[in-house]
């Protein structure tokens, strides 16, 4: 072989070595990220232990442990259903107050917070079925007053449709509406696609510790312990992907008859942190109209617009949520009291 022939070969070998070094570096960084994430998650949970219990709703061969946290006494039992991707902690400002007048349970859906990931699609129908099994396995009997926030409104509606005999009332907290995608401005739909890409980014990068490194996890340790983990990020994305199916399921769930129902809606004049001013007004107008329609799901439904609150009414105005729940609980108790 001539000297000139060996030059391309040497250059090729050098490039191959550089590529191998880069691959090894990427793999080392990924391994370090996985180690960092797992150590951080374990540390957060060690110093912020989970309240309540984990209950196996699966089988001995294929266990599925779900987290539920109940406080208070008396009936009916209030069941708190969080919004898309949210853990039981979204209710921590209201649960202690509800516990002063009745039993109340918050929980983590499969794959969220302290619950194991579930094997089935994360549609509202599946989630409602898993919730019913969880309540049975945990020996938490009805009657129930169901409270659903945002997309959690779909879940409680489907639960009531299948298990109506066990449901004595409902509170919808700024609940999603099955037709909202058709009524929001087109620009909002485009923004939702961007939010979907962000959820996908979190689902794929959380195992590597990237969101934690970027400061995207909550600063509060108890919130971080429950929410900042790879399975919550993945399941949140899966719930978002399943939202079109959940929407169709909720639309087909039918009316609530004469079930006591209160629909809480956020303040349309409250500035939105996610929508630009030119989109906020038409979006809020469409939202308020749909909230009125939700109140018509029951012949005894009423709507309350909660001033000085954004979408998370249970955080901005927990007093309004507690008052609505107590109202429905009182109605349920009055109906269960034998007439003289």
Steps between C-alpha positions, in 0.01 A plus 500: 500500500633842407541786741222701334257207538550486876391862555121441448521187716668689784250782469210251511642335811535837671140591422384162633691553823348848541151357439557226758623754753193718441265201532674393820470855634128515418441162666697607806298823530174305459605251768596787732163665434309181581701455820445864598124476438457176697705624796310831503161328486596262782629788713187710448273211596710396800464845658137548388322170571173419328182538708225241475551154353577312181239240403545218249219517245663238278576135567778324687655411164459849353476747791398860449539708815311829517531774759196629691484739794183526710425726796193591703190300588129475419318459170473559214867457410642774280729372221739758353603447136795712382554653159720362224846410630430626854561300817292488819681815615286722279235465774716557807351844570146364514527143634568597866197731500271239345618249762340715770149407381530167312739234375710608202748314280753626249704258292756463223388352170706211367845626403456835677666595829535197727297258285649235273460544122201316357513268197189639328445817292457808721147584394242639740295179478798290607587745778139496630503121505833494684367751754197281571724196549729702728207605720379141522843358583559773761158427659378855439130454444249747361303708473750735336503868417730525198713810444685537169739774393570577134533173302418322826144612429486240223603228746234577760230525234592156365519358853148631569371364169609145586450505878210743541357316801816578696514871418299749705639827364764669285709814486676596176794737553568690177437170325589424141214489249479235225456761228768745607741416218237600246415828671837643596673739257730332250801669659428321828503165321843588360620587850368166628718323244798686642400396853481142374857521370612634838330205674674262260835667571449450874395138450822415317748715693387459862669156532825678411451770763477779241188679639649488850826649373308772313309595815164385361413299810306666779709682758288363785636165616165329569373590153827397338495164680158414360514653153859523376567143387525322170179294523285805583645685201436203273146435624411870474599486134300180451192661658540792261529265202185318613303823543313472164371156604412631846309787340285262295439282805384797708274625221326161492459475878155662500328720755520483877124497550410686818834449673605791725760684290702819539721627217778735611649717224806723509481877488483606131665831593799333667812553282625175348866408537482275192287695251584834338249777564348485151416131545393510864169678440353273226633190675345601832170582332489154342604340829229673702234392251617140528503524880135607488426193290672273752263630769213375283626141525270473803157647560640611835823642363622851578799699380713727717761733348778526758650848501876550538577148384671355194471140379621347829212625711590255779831683538391859437168481688490182712221652708269501196573135426443397862172693515373334181593153624333560837188620319481179294583283803214662691262436211607136487452459873156658488391254232633200694317601821179296543186709471274499810 
